[in-house]
Amino acid sequence: MLLWINGPFGGGKTQTAHELQRRLPGSFLSDPEHVGFALRRMTPPALRGDFQDLVSWRRGVVEVLDRALTGHDGVIVVPMTVVEPAYFREIVGGLRDRGHDVRHFALLAERETVVRRLRERVFGHAAQVVLGKDVPLRRESFALRVLDRCLERLREPEFAEHVWTDHITVPQVADRIAASAGLTLAPNTDSRLRGRVRRTWTSVKHIRFD
């Protein structure tokens, strides 16, 4: 089985995916962004754009995930924002056409909730402390620019199952996804502080500089 965790940038995909992987024995987290950033590094700056527009990225993701699903006994967890219906059908539909059990979940929240989460990211929070709370979110500017489009697209029935996350924690989001997929997670034994430290460290590990 593959759990595809979709959602807007800043919507909690990565945190939820890591929570699922942590509490789901034998699972493996596979991040399609690695394929995309590898393609960017192989391309002159003037030719770079959204790597999702590259056929090589979409086909590569299908091939890699097909191999992972075929050769791995556990659940594959994939955190990735995909809001173009044609790309979604090509990748998720392509994996299903190959006989794989793909469960897709779109994490949704009100716009104000996502903006607040973006502001609380590691660099954004540090900048606000030093420069004031209204400092532009430079690293989050792309996420903010496409936020409305992401939220609008992901509300469509094609991107169900929808999970609204405004008033529930990351562990609770993971619990809902697991229950819907018929999976049993290990109990969440983190204290509030330990959970916060864990999520902060996950954010730090996923800071992108390219």
Number of C-alpha atoms within 10 A of each C-alpha: 17 26 21 21 23 28 29 28 22 21 28 23 24 24 21 24 26 21 23 27 20 16 18 19 13 12 18 22 18 19 17 20 17 12 17 19 15 12 15 17 11 9 12 8 9 6 7 12 11 8 17 17 11 13 12 14 21 21 13 16 22 20 15 14 20 18 11 17 20 12 9 13 12 15 21 23 25 24 23 20 22 22 21 15 14 10 16 16 14 17 21 21 16 18 20 16 11 10 11 17 15 18 18 20 22 25 27 23 20 12 16 10 16 23 19 11 16 23 23 14 19 14 18 19 18 14 18 16 12 9 11 11 14 10 14 14 20 12 16 17 12 11 19 20 10 12 20 13 13 20 22 12 18 26 17 13 9 12 19 15 18 19 16 13 18 15 10 9 12 20 18 15 23 20 22 14 23 16 12 12 16 9 13 12 17 12 10 13 9 12 9 9 9 11 16 12 13 16 18 14 12 15 15 13 9 9 12 8 5 6
